[in-house]
Amino acid sequence: DPGDAALTDIALVLARTGRPMTAARDIEITTTETALGWPVACAQAGDTSVFIRQAPAGPGLLVEITTKTAAEHDALRVTLDGCALHPAFPDGDDVA
């Protein structure tokens, strides 16, 4: 299988650079509509789901993130314009 050779080459390059290989997560993106016809985008990866829809009371966006397990919740990292939102204070500081 030619894919196996490519993966071996990639692993060798990563080993030489000192960066560990991390298992990639499948991310599925879908779109749907609410009962009222509003568009909703959904991203799902493992036990995490992200829904993006228009805010019900205005022109803004509502982003909802749900996790199914405590481990998934603890591994989640969320940023907005470069500022950490979750975990709120990743280094124990008062500034995100």
C-alpha positions as semicolon CSV with decimal commas, in nm:
position;residue;x (nm);y (nm);z (nm)
1;D;0,000;0,000;0,000
2;P;0,160;0,333;-0,105
3;G;-0,011;0,508;0,188
4;D;0,187;0,298;0,436
5;A;0,516;0,416;0,285
6;A;0,405;0,778;0,305
7;L;0,304;0,737;0,669
8;T;0,641;0,580;0,747
9;D;0,820;0,874;0,582
10;I;0,609;1,123;0,778
11;A;0,680;0,940;1,105
12;L;1,056;0,948;1,031
13;V;1,048;1,324;0,963
14;L;0,853;1,388;1,283
15;A;1,092;1,169;1,481
16;R;1,388;1,370;1,350
17;T;1,225;1,700;1,448
18;G;1,150;1,576;1,797
19;R;0,776;1,630;1,768
20;P;0,558;1,339;1,885
21;M;0,290;1,206;1,653
22;T;-0,061;1,267;1,774
23;A;-0,360;1,072;1,655
24;A;-0,572;1,284;1,422
25;R;-0,938;1,321;1,502
26;D;-1,210;1,285;1,243
27;I;-1,416;1,603;1,220
28;E;-1,756;1,588;1,053
29;I;-1,924;1,910;0,935
30;T;-2,294;1,917;0,850
31;T;-2,559;2,181;0,792
32;T;-2,929;2,166;0,859
33;E;-3,221;2,397;0,930
34;T;-3,428;2,460;1,240
35;A;-3,804;2,401;1,231
36;L;-3,836;2,770;1,138
37;G;-3,596;2,738;0,846
38;W;-3,289;2,902;1,008
39;P;-2,955;2,752;0,904
40;V;-2,749;2,559;1,160
41;A;-2,392;2,434;1,112
42;C;-2,266;2,142;1,320
43;A;-1,910;2,023;1,373
44;Q;-1,866;1,689;1,549
45;A;-1,538;1,535;1,664
46;G;-1,549;1,241;1,900
47;D;-1,753;1,335;2,205
48;T;-1,762;1,708;2,124
49;S;-2,028;1,887;1,916
50;V;-2,028;2,251;1,810
51;F;-2,345;2,415;1,679
52;I;-2,343;2,754;1,509
53;R;-2,669;2,933;1,446
54;Q;-2,815;3,280;1,440
55;A;-2,894;3,417;1,784
56;P;-3,270;3,395;1,837
57;A;-3,306;3,756;1,953
58;G;-3,087;3,938;1,703
59;P;-2,842;3,938;1,414
60;G;-2,550;3,788;1,610
61;L;-2,431;3,429;1,616
62;L;-2,487;3,175;1,889
63;V;-2,212;2,912;1,928
64;E;-2,300;2,614;2,147
65;I;-2,042;2,354;2,247
66;T;-2,136;2,029;2,419
67;T;-1,920;1,743;2,543
68;K;-2,030;1,394;2,645
69;T;-1,752;1,306;2,888
70;A;-1,548;1,476;3,158
71;A;-1,228;1,383;2,975
72;E;-1,353;1,550;2,657
73;H;-1,455;1,858;2,856
74;D;-1,112;1,878;3,020
75;A;-0,930;1,843;2,685
76;L;-1,138;2,113;2,514
77;R;-0,968;2,443;2,425
78;V;-1,181;2,737;2,307
79;T;-1,049;3,076;2,194
80;L;-1,218;3,393;2,072
81;D;-1,000;3,644;1,891
82;G;-0,693;3,478;2,042
83;C;-0,819;3,495;2,402
84;A;-0,875;3,169;2,589
85;L;-1,236;3,111;2,692
86;H;-1,200;2,748;2,804
87;P;-1,028;2,659;3,014
88;A;-1,096;3,009;3,142
89;F;-0,755;3,051;3,301
90;P;-0,533;2,775;3,158
91;D;-0,227;2,876;3,363
92;G;-0,412;2,967;3,680
93;D;-0,378;3,338;3,597
94;D;-0,658;3,590;3,621
95;V;-0,607;3,682;3,254
96;A;-0,715;3,451;2,976
